[in-house]
Amino acid sequence: MKKKYYAITILFLAAVVVSCAKDYREAINAPEEAFYKGQEYEAAKMLLPQVNKSGKDQLLFMMEAGYLLHIAGRYEDSNKVLLKAAKIAQIKPISITKEIGALLTDQTVTNYRGEDFEKVLIHMYLGINFLMLKKYDDAAVEFKAVNNELQKIKTESGQARYKQNLMAKYLAAIAHEQRADSENSADDREYAEVEYKQILQLKPGLPMAREDLTRLQQRAGGNTGELVIIFQAGRSPIKVSRGKLLDDPGMNTAVNVALASQKLAAGVTAASVLTTVSLAQNPIPKFKIRSNMVRNLRVAVMGQQLTTEMLENIEYTAIKNMEDNYSRLQAKVAGSIIVKAVAAAAAGIAAAEVTRKLSDNNKGLSSLVGLLVGAGTGTALFATMKPDLRCWHTLPANLQIGRMRLAPGKYTARIQYIGYNGAVVNTKMVNFEIKGKEKHFINIRTVE
């Protein structure tokens, strides 16, 4: 009995240590706030000590710091961090059994594996960094990796769960087009042409892609260069709890269906099992939309005008990714919870019987066993079950692009930020230079 008491004490102390540890969401608050005030580099520096320290949240700190360095224009530094993050975040298949098991534990003390779309976006930002650094070969590799990683994310039947990423394909086409122009490479020109054709198959109503394909096929670019606007709009959604397990109609139904299929031990009732799980939170979180006040950008240069087109809706992808998982895992999560709850209820009845038998001979021991029964009931166990709310906070809500052919020279672009009501909410003037047949990239992020 002393050994059992010692083991319970150790578990209790471990729980206290975990509860006192600083939550990732607390750790990201100050850097995130600094970022939203326009202090991107300062925000990144706040996270760098965590980036270099191994731990359960290291991948998250790497993604956040790498992205903040990207927005700060420190593209080389960003790549150093994101390349390491990409190795940690390699998408590896995980069985449903292991996935369910992870959901029914305290996930905040486990290593963060990253959502599928987050792992994909690491390669997206590596590619954009390389574009900004004019390292087009490396950029093309990373954009190809985006869609390669998407192909690895399969359904139970082995089918790909996601379509290809249009933003990555478009930026890959631009990278190959630049190599074709600078090196007169027929292979790169052909690759870019294939990319544009595939983009049009995926999104036929995208006039920009059709114009680019026609220009490429006719080699109508001449000796002009190009302005490319990359626009990252708003704030990505973040994870929140769905609330109590039984408050969700779908999960409530799944729990009751699973309970009806269980053979209950003597003394265990359906009501007692439902009471056991009544305090449990739904272990699968959901994404909550945050602010995004700017619909797109309108850019004017020397009488020419472009409007950015959204090619990657991170907001939609995050929510769909989570809801797909919820639909896929709901019944299995409910079944696993009920199995544990029934076992816990039966164990509670058995322990209560032990308590009763000991009570006449050893009052002190009776109290201890009573304590263990209370701590070991399913109610106490499931009361600690909570969803993992960790996620990549600093991402934008969506990614957009705009292109304009320009002769070599120095220019000033008037960039208007267009709200969802069509009104201009802000205007900025940006000076830039087109050199020869090169592409000049302007990378813009809004946080409201």
N, C-alpha and C positions, 0 to 999 in steps of 0.2 A: 504493500500500500504506500510506503514511503516513496518508492520509485515512481509510482503513478502520480503522487502528489508533486514530486519534483518535476516530472515531465509537464504537468499542467502549469506549474509555476513558470517554467521556461517558456512555454507557449504564450502565457499571459504577458511576460516581459517582452517577448518578441513583438507581440501585437502593440504594446505600448510604444516600443521603439519605432515601429512602422508608422503609427499614428502621429508621432512627433516629427517624423521626417518631413522636410519641406516638399510640398507638392509641386509637380512640374508647372501646373497652372499658376501657382504663386510665383515661381521663379521667372516665368516669362512676362509677368505683368509689367514690371518696370522697363525692360527693354522694349516691349511692345508699345508702351505709352510713349517712350522716347522716339520710336520710329514714327508714330503718328504725328509727332510734333516736328518731323523733318530732320531728326537727328539719327540718320541711318547708321553712320559709321560708329557713333558713340554707342548706339544700341548693340551693334555687333560686338564691340569691344567688351561690353558687359557680359556677353555670353561665351567669349573665347576661353576663359578658364574651364568652363564645363565641357567645351568641345574636346579639350585635350585630356579629359579625365574619364576613364571607362566607368560605365554604370548603366543602370536600367534606362536612363533617358538620354544617353549620349547621342543616339541617332536623331532624336528630336532637336537637341541643341545644335547639332551639325546642320540640319536642314534650315533651322531658323537663322543661325549665324551666316551660313553660306548665302542664303537669300538676301539678308540685310547687307552683306558685303556687295552682292550683285547690284542692289538698288543704289548703294553708295558709289557705284562706279569703280569699285575695287575688284575688277574682273579676275585678275590673276589670283588674288587672295581668295576670292569666292570659289574658284575652281579647286584650289588646294583643299578646301574644306569639303566641297560637294563630291569630289572624286573619291574621298575616303568614305563619305556617306553612301555613295553608290555601291561600294563594296560591301558595306554592312547591310544595306537594304536590298540585296539581291533577292528577286522574287523566287521563292521556293515553294513548291506545292505543300500544303498541309492537309492532313486528313480531316474529315468532318469530326471524327471522334476526338482528335486532339484539339480542334477548334472549339468544340462544345466544352471539353474539359477546362480549357483556358478561360472560357466565359464564366464558369462556375467557381473560379478562384478569385482572390484579390489581385486583379490584373495590374494594379498600380505598383506592385512590388516585382513585377516581371519585366524583362527587357521589352521595350517598345519595338514592335516589328514593322510598324508603318502600314497605313492603308495602301491598297494597290495603286490608287491614283497618285498618292504622294510619292511612291517609289518611282513611278513613271515621270513625274514632274522634276525629279532630281536631274534626269537626263535632259529634259527640256531646258532647264536653266544652265546646265553645262553648255548646251548647244548655243544658247543666246549669248553666253559669256564669250565663247569662241568667235561668234559672229562679230561682237563688239571689238574683239581683239584682231579681227581680220584674219583669223586662222580658219579658213574655210574648209580645209580637209577635216580638221578635228570637229568642226561644227556639224558637218555632214554625217560623221560617225555617230555623234550623240543623237541627232534627230532620227537617224535610222534605229538607234537603240530604243527610242521612245516607242516606236511601233512594234519592234521586236519584243519588248517587254509586255506590251498589251496582248500580243499573241500568246504569251505564256499563261495568261489568266483565263483558265478554262472553267466551264460548267462541269457538273458531275458526269455529263455525257461526253465530255471531251471537246465541246465546241467553244470557240473564243467568246468570252462574255462581253467584250467591248469592240467597237469599231475603231478604225485607225484614227489617230489624232490629226485633224486637219491643219492645226497650227504647225505641228512638227513637219508635216509633209510640205507645207508651203515654204517654211524656212529652209528645209532641205533643198527644195527646188531653187530657191534664191542662192544658196551656197554653191550649188552645182552650176547655176547660171553665171555666177561671178567667175568661177574657175574656167568656164567655157569662154567667157569674154577675155579674161586675162591671159589664158594659155592657148586659146583657139582649139579647145578640146572638144572633139566631136562626141566622145563618150559622155562627157559631162552635159553637153547640150541635149543628148538623147535622154539621159537620166532625168533632167529637169522636165523635158517634154512628157515623159511617162508619169512623173509626179503630178503635173497639171491635169493630165487626162484622168488620173485616178481621183484627184480632188473633185473634178467635175462629175465623175460617176457617183461620188459620195454626196456631193452638194451641187446638183445641176443648176440651181438658180444663183450661182455665184459669178456675176459678170466679170469681176476682177480677174478670176482665174482664166476665163475664156479669152479675155483681152491679152493676158500674159502668154497664153498658149499660142495665139495667133501671131503675136509679135515675135515670139521665139521661133516659130516655124518659118516665118517670112524674113527672119533676121532683120527686123525693122528698127532695131535699137540704134543703129548707126554708131556715131562716136559719142553718144550721150552717156552720162552717168545716171545715177538714180538716188532719190531720197526714199528711205524705208522707215516708216514710223511703226514702232512696236509699242502698243498701248496696253497697260495692265491696269484694269479698272476695279476700284472698290476693294472691299474686304471679303475674304473667303468665309464660308460658314464655319462654325465651330461646334464641337460635340456638346450635347447636354443630355441629361437623364430623361428617359421616357416616363419616369415616375414609378409608382408601385407596380409590381409584376401583374397583380390581378386587376389593376385599373385599366389595363389595355384590353379592349374587347377581344382582339384576335388572340392574344396570349392567354387571356382568361379561358377562352373556348378551348385552346390547345391544352391547357393544364387540366381542364375537366375531362377532356377526351382521354388524355393520358392516365388520369386517375381512374376512370371507369374501366380501363383495361388491366389495372393492377389487382392482384390477389392480396387482400389485406390480412395481416396476422391477427391473431386473437387479441381483442381489446383495442385494436386500431380502427378508427372510423374515418370515413371520408371527411367529416367535419374537422376532426383533429388534424388531418393532413393539411387541409386548406388553412387552418389556423397556423400551422407550422410555417407556411410560406407567406403568410399575410403581410409580414414586415419586409419581405424581400423587394428590392428594387429590380426592375427589369435589367438584366445584365447586358443587353444590347442597347447602346445609346442611339441617338439620332442627331442629325446635323441641323443647326439653327441658323437661318439666314441673317446676315448682318448688313451693314449699309453699303449701298452702291448708288451714288447720286448722279454719276456721269454715264450717259448712254453710249456716247462715242466722241471722237474728235473730228473737227473739221479744220483742215490745214490748207492755207492759201499761200502760194509762192509765185510772184511775178505773173499774175493773171491766171495761173492754174490752181485747181482746187481738188482736194481728195477728202473722202470721208472714210474713217477706219471701219473695217468689217470684223465682227467677232467670229473667231474660228475655234476657240476652245472655251467652253463654259465650265469653268472649274466648280462653280456653285452647283450647277445641275449635276455634274459628274459625281461630286462628293455625296450629294443627297441620294442620287440613284444607286450609287455603289453601296451605300449603307442600307437602303431599303431593299435592294436585291438580296443582300446578305440576310436581312431580317426575314424576308419571305422564305428564303432557303433554309434558315436555321431554326425558325420559330417552333415548329412541331418537335424537332429533336431536342432543343433546349428545354422545352416544357416536359418532355418525357424523362430527360435526365434529372431534372429538378424533382419530379414526382418520385422517381426511384429513390433518390437520396432522402426525400422528406418521409416516405413510408418507412425506410430503414431507420431514420432518426426517431420517428414516433415509436416504433417497436423497441428500439434500444432504450428509449425513455421509460417505457412501461417496465422493461426488465430491470432497469436500474432502480426504479421506484420500489420494486419488489425486494431487491437487495437491501435497500434502505429500511424497509419495514422490518425485515428479519433481524437486522443489526440493531435496531433502535432499542430493544429491550436490554441488550448487553453492554452497549458502549455508546453513550450519548454523544461524546465528542466525535467519535468516528461517524456516527449517524449524521452529524452536522456537516462533516466533510463530504460524505457521499452525497448528501442532499445538495451541497454546493456544486459538486461535479455533475449531478443530474441536471441542475438548472443550466450550467454552462454548456452541457453537451446536448441539450435538446435542439431539435431542428430549428425552433424559433430563434434561438440565440445564434445558431449557425447561419441561417439565411438572412438574419438582420444585418450581417456584415457583408453580404453579397451586393456589390455595387458595380455599375458600369465603368469602364475605362474611358475617361473623358479627355485623354491626351490626344492632341492632334497638332498639325502644322498651322500655327496661328497667323503668320504674316503673309500668307499667299493672297493674291488678288481674287476677285470674284470671277473675272474672265480675262482672256487674252485676245487682243485685236491687232490688225495689221492694216497699213495703208502704203501705197507706192506711187511715186511720181517720177517720170523721166525728166532729166534736166541736163542742159549743156554744162560743161565744166565752168566753174566760176564761184564767186561768193554770193550768198543769198541770206535773206532774212525771212523766216517762216512765221506767219501769224497762225497761232494754234488756238482754236476756240474749243472750249469744253462744253458739250451740248448735254443738257439735262433731259430727262425722260418726257418732259412737256415740250421739248423742242427749243427751249430758251437757252441762250448763252449764259453759263454760270461763271465762266472765268475765261480770260484771254491772256496768252503769254506770247512774247516774241522771242524767237530763238535764231541766233546766227549760226550758219554752217557753211561748209565749202564742199563742192563737188570737184573731185580731182580725176580728170580723164574719164575713163569708162567705169570708174569704181562706184560702189554703192556706199552711201553714207547712212548710218543707222542712228536714229534718235529713239532712245528708250525712255518712256514716260510712265509713271505710276501715280494713280490717285488713291487716296485712302478714305475718302468720304462717300 
